[in-house]
């Protein structure tokens, strides 16, 4: 399977977990010691911190998350993507906010054959 197809499958699984509010399944898509930065300059390390971040997003009403691959590459046991992301927030005052930006993820092949995110960084369009 080529890198783009692997990443498309990983993105579909990621979107499904977030959009259904399942932060446990979402955190399991990262390596045990993954590093994530949500664009604020503060790195989060490990599945527990990552799950806690996404629980806050889910609790705040973030939904309809999508990813559109701009570039996919890598070889062997390390692959990456640069993608556009978008999502919606909770409805307030009759309006549903939309937001998005660019994300970069590096995936590594685990010993059991699953592709897991090792690093994940994103920004938000202003």
C-alpha positions as a Markdown table, in Angstrom:
| # | Residue | x | y | z |
|---|---|---|---|---|
| 1 | Unk | 0.0 | 0.0 | 0.0 |
| 2 | Unk | 1.4 | 3.4 | -0.8 |
| 3 | Unk | 2.0 | 6.2 | 1.7 |
| 4 | Unk | -1.0 | 8.3 | 0.7 |
| 5 | Unk | -3.4 | 5.3 | 1.1 |
| 6 | Unk | -2.0 | 4.5 | 4.5 |
| 7 | Unk | -2.4 | 8.1 | 5.6 |
| 8 | Unk | -5.9 | 8.4 | 4.2 |
| 9 | Unk | -6.9 | 5.3 | 6.2 |
| 10 | Unk | -5.2 | 6.8 | 9.3 |
| 11 | Unk | -7.0 | 10.1 | 8.8 |
| 12 | Unk | -10.4 | 8.4 | 8.4 |
| 13 | Unk | -9.9 | 6.5 | 11.6 |
| 14 | Unk | -8.7 | 9.8 | 13.4 |
| 15 | Unk | -11.7 | 11.8 | 12.1 |
| 16 | Unk | -14.1 | 9.0 | 13.1 |
| 17 | Unk | -12.7 | 8.9 | 16.7 |
| 18 | Unk | -12.8 | 12.7 | 17.2 |
| 19 | Unk | -16.2 | 13.2 | 15.5 |
| 20 | Unk | -17.7 | 10.4 | 17.6 |
| 21 | Unk | -16.2 | 11.9 | 20.8 |
| 22 | Unk | -14.1 | 8.7 | 21.5 |
| 23 | Unk | -10.9 | 10.3 | 22.9 |
| 24 | Unk | -9.7 | 6.9 | 24.2 |
| 25 | Unk | -9.6 | 5.5 | 20.6 |
| 26 | Unk | -8.2 | 8.8 | 19.4 |
| 27 | Unk | -5.3 | 8.7 | 21.8 |
| 28 | Unk | -4.6 | 5.1 | 20.9 |
| 29 | Unk | -3.7 | 6.3 | 17.3 |
| 30 | Unk | -0.6 | 7.9 | 18.8 |
| 31 | Unk | 2.6 | 6.2 | 20.1 |
| 32 | Unk | 2.9 | 5.9 | 23.8 |
| 33 | Unk | 5.4 | 8.8 | 23.9 |
| 34 | Unk | 4.0 | 10.9 | 21.0 |
| 35 | Unk | 4.6 | 14.6 | 21.0 |
| 36 | Unk | 1.7 | 16.9 | 20.0 |
| 37 | Unk | 1.6 | 20.7 | 19.7 |
| 38 | Unk | -1.7 | 22.3 | 19.1 |
| 39 | Unk | 0.0 | 25.5 | 17.8 |
| 40 | Unk | 0.4 | 27.3 | 21.1 |
| 41 | Unk | 4.1 | 26.5 | 21.5 |
| 42 | Unk | 3.5 | 24.0 | 24.3 |
| 43 | Unk | 4.3 | 20.4 | 23.6 |
| 44 | Unk | 2.1 | 17.6 | 25.0 |
| 45 | Unk | 3.8 | 14.3 | 25.6 |
| 46 | Unk | 2.1 | 10.9 | 25.8 |
| 47 | Unk | -1.3 | 9.5 | 25.2 |
| 48 | Unk | -2.8 | 10.7 | 28.5 |
| 49 | Unk | -2.0 | 14.4 | 27.8 |
| 50 | Unk | -3.2 | 14.0 | 24.2 |
| 51 | Unk | -6.5 | 12.4 | 25.3 |
| 52 | Unk | -7.0 | 15.2 | 27.8 |
| 53 | Unk | -6.5 | 17.9 | 25.1 |
| 54 | Unk | -9.0 | 16.2 | 22.8 |
| 55 | Unk | -11.5 | 15.6 | 25.6 |
| 56 | Unk | -11.5 | 19.4 | 26.1 |
| 57 | Unk | -12.2 | 19.8 | 22.3 |
| 58 | Unk | -15.0 | 17.3 | 22.3 |
| 59 | Unk | -16.5 | 18.8 | 25.5 |
| 60 | Unk | -16.4 | 22.2 | 23.8 |
| 61 | Unk | -18.4 | 20.8 | 20.9 |
| 62 | Unk | -15.8 | 20.5 | 18.2 |
| 63 | Unk | -17.2 | 18.3 | 15.4 |
| 64 | Unk | -17.1 | 17.6 | 11.6 |
| 65 | Unk | -13.3 | 17.4 | 11.6 |
| 66 | Unk | -11.8 | 16.7 | 8.2 |
| 67 | Unk | -8.3 | 16.3 | 6.8 |
| 68 | Unk | -7.3 | 17.0 | 3.2 |
| 69 | Unk | -3.8 | 15.7 | 2.3 |
| 70 | Unk | -1.5 | 18.3 | 0.6 |
| 71 | Unk | 1.6 | 16.0 | 0.6 |
| 72 | Unk | 2.4 | 12.5 | 1.8 |
| 73 | Unk | 5.8 | 10.9 | 1.8 |
| 74 | Unk | 8.4 | 8.9 | 3.7 |
| 75 | Unk | 9.7 | 5.4 | 3.4 |
| 76 | Unk | 10.3 | 2.3 | 5.4 |
| 77 | Unk | 8.8 | 2.6 | 8.9 |
| 78 | Unk | 8.4 | 6.4 | 8.9 |
| 79 | Unk | 5.9 | 8.3 | 6.8 |
| 80 | Unk | 4.4 | 11.8 | 7.0 |
| 81 | Unk | 1.7 | 14.1 | 5.9 |
| 82 | Unk | 1.1 | 17.8 | 5.5 |
| 83 | Unk | -2.7 | 18.4 | 5.4 |
| 84 | Unk | -5.4 | 21.0 | 5.6 |
| 85 | Unk | -7.7 | 20.5 | 8.5 |
| 86 | Unk | -11.1 | 21.9 | 9.2 |
| 87 | Unk | -13.7 | 21.6 | 11.9 |
| 88 | Unk | -16.8 | 23.2 | 13.4 |
| 89 | Unk | -17.4 | 24.3 | 16.9 |
| 90 | Unk | -20.5 | 24.3 | 19.1 |
| 91 | Unk | -23.5 | 26.4 | 17.9 |
| 92 | Unk | -23.8 | 29.7 | 19.7 |
| 93 | Unk | -26.2 | 32.5 | 19.1 |
| 94 | Unk | -27.6 | 30.7 | 16.0 |
| 95 | Unk | -24.2 | 30.3 | 14.3 |
| 96 | Unk | -21.8 | 27.4 | 14.1 |
| 97 | Unk | -18.2 | 28.6 | 13.9 |
| 98 | Unk | -15.8 | 27.0 | 11.4 |
| 99 | Unk | -12.0 | 26.9 | 11.7 |
| 100 | Unk | -9.1 | 25.2 | 10.2 |
| 101 | Unk | -5.4 | 25.4 | 9.3 |
| 102 | Unk | -2.4 | 23.2 | 8.4 |
| 103 | Unk | -1.3 | 20.1 | 10.2 |
| 104 | Unk | 1.9 | 18.0 | 9.9 |
| 105 | Unk | 2.0 | 14.5 | 11.3 |
| 106 | Unk | 4.8 | 11.9 | 11.3 |
| 107 | Unk | 3.7 | 8.2 | 11.6 |
| 108 | Unk | 5.8 | 5.2 | 12.5 |
| 109 | Unk | 5.1 | 1.6 | 12.0 |
| 110 | Unk | 4.5 | -0.2 | 15.3 |
| 111 | Unk | 5.8 | -3.7 | 16.1 |
| 112 | Unk | 2.3 | -5.0 | 15.6 |
| 113 | Unk | 1.9 | -3.5 | 12.2 |
| 114 | Unk | -0.2 | -0.4 | 13.0 |
| 115 | Unk | 0.8 | 3.1 | 11.8 |
| 116 | Unk | 0.7 | 5.5 | 14.8 |
| 117 | Unk | 1.4 | 9.2 | 15.0 |
| 118 | Unk | 4.7 | 10.0 | 16.6 |
| 119 | Unk | 4.5 | 13.7 | 16.2 |
| 120 | Unk | 1.5 | 16.0 | 15.4 |
| 121 | Unk | 1.6 | 19.8 | 15.1 |
| 122 | Unk | -1.0 | 22.2 | 13.7 |
| 123 | Unk | -1.8 | 25.8 | 13.4 |
| 124 | Unk | -5.1 | 27.7 | 13.1 |
| 125 | Unk | -5.9 | 30.2 | 10.4 |
| 126 | Unk | -6.6 | 33.6 | 11.8 |
